Amino acid sequence: MVAGREPFVEAARPAHWQTGRTDLLTDRRPVQLTGMGRLFMYDYDLLVVGSANADLVTVVERRPAAGETVLGSDLVVHPGGKGANQAVAAARLGARTALLARVGNDGHGRLLLDSMRDAGVDTVGVLVGGAPTGVALITVDPSGDNSIVVSPGANGRLSPEDIRAAGSLFQAARVVSAQLEIPLESVVEVVRNLSPEGRFVLNPSPPRPLPREVLAACDPLIVNEHEARVIAGADAELGDSPEDWAKTLLALGPRSVVITLGAEGALIAVRAGERVRVPSVPVEAVDTTGAGDAFTAALAWRLGAGESLAQAAGYAARVGAAAVTRPGAQDSFPTSQEVEALCCALPGDTPRTPGRKSGSGQSTGETVRGEFQ
């Protein structure tokens, strides 16, 4: 619990939000929220604002060409969506996590709520109804790479009014993470509702050009190569190396940038000019679905715990590597104990739990002077 801050929520939140009122109630009272045998004092390590989808997954021998039909495996339905994925990934690692999202009043919505509660996510900010739950159609090839088409459904109804009505959640969160599977105007409203001490992490997926107001709040902006090129704009001279991409993106206003590089790890860049390459962990990939969400969630959580950007990214790289070794999105997310076991499996490595430096005395990924904040 943060000193000097009393936990509270709006007294009649469900009726207030679902009737569409946008005025904040003034009748506030302290509350305690329980989940998975743990007491929540309305103080979160991470608030995730984003999408919640049902992932409909099939495995194919190859992706079809235009006009072609290919046979796939039996369809499997998993809880997913970038917002729900990040919330579950962080909670499974041990973070006190809440999700602000919308789902439909249907079977897919119930699947998502059950999954989040089982992981320990506080679902007080999940609004139900108004549209069907969002759906992601996912094909996975034999190498584990995936292609995804998203039907937003209820995610597209998460409005700026919903964001403003959840002001107490933002005031209670150390770090806020968002993605772009919800309306862009709602992401803008997220930035406007951050607490003065709150840190904002954005993975702009699916990518689109961003307002400067959003870019200026990012600390960090987390992108892969494709996302970097879209955010930079068609007319930008992005260059050929991750260092070039980071330089171009930093000029747009974010406080820091993380470029994810798949099996090659990640690059960290900050305005002051420092650059760090964070290595990945060699694993046999089974399914990359959700690995980026696991990386983002782990990084956001560790930043809120006080780690430097290099430390947080080093830990997140291990979490992302662990996630690709199992099929599915949320089903693949590791616990902190499993991340530690992955560390132990590497020759010459020593066990490292979240928030503690390795036995070498130098945190993972710190290869240049200083630490990045």
C-alpha angles and dihedrals in degrees: 000000000000111000115254096014120110115209116240146154133192108281099233101026100153095051091040095053101037095051089058098243113155100193115101116240115240097204098096127165136177114264139184119213121202126202134164092353093305129111117236114200092192092264115119135196088205137015113195118200113191152073133341115197140168106240113219104197133189130170117227133188089229138348114268121250121230109298093008128122121208130182120245138189125274111298115258123195118213132173109254148133121139094262096048090042093055092046093050093044092053094044092050089055090053104266121142097241139181130185128213108198146117129248133174126256091251144095094281090052091052090048090055095046092049092049094050094046091048089054092049099254115151105235097189088116097050110108118206128212139013096103140011118285113271118261131208119202106209130186118191123198126210092267091059096251116135142205119207136197116187128205100197100206110160091004089072089058096059095114137192086251089058089051094050092047089057094058094129090060091057092048090053097050128090093197131020120202126193141172135192102256086100127062114294091229088060091053088052088053090051089059091049092052099050115125115248091255096037122117121217123215119186131188101187097210124177084030127230134154111289132215115249089241090064096041092051091057096051114111092185123006105202116205143154122220095274093048091047092055094049094047092047091053135238093276096051122110095227099173129215105275132067087241089059092048091051092050091052093047094047089056088063092064115265116137092227139000133211117197112199113214104184112226089005092064120228144301122230121204132176133186093256089068103254118138127192130186111213113201123225126226117255108242137150106259117224101166128355094198109128096003092117090050091051090050093050094046094050093047093048092049095049091048088056089051090060102260121142118254090255093052093046093048092048091055092042091054089059092048091050091048092051091050095059093057093074133048123256132028112263092021089061098052112115131225119235088257091056091050089052090050090053089053090051091052092064117093111255094005124127128214113275125184122197112288096017125101120236122260092266090071091237120098120239114278098010100132103145136049120298133359126278118235 
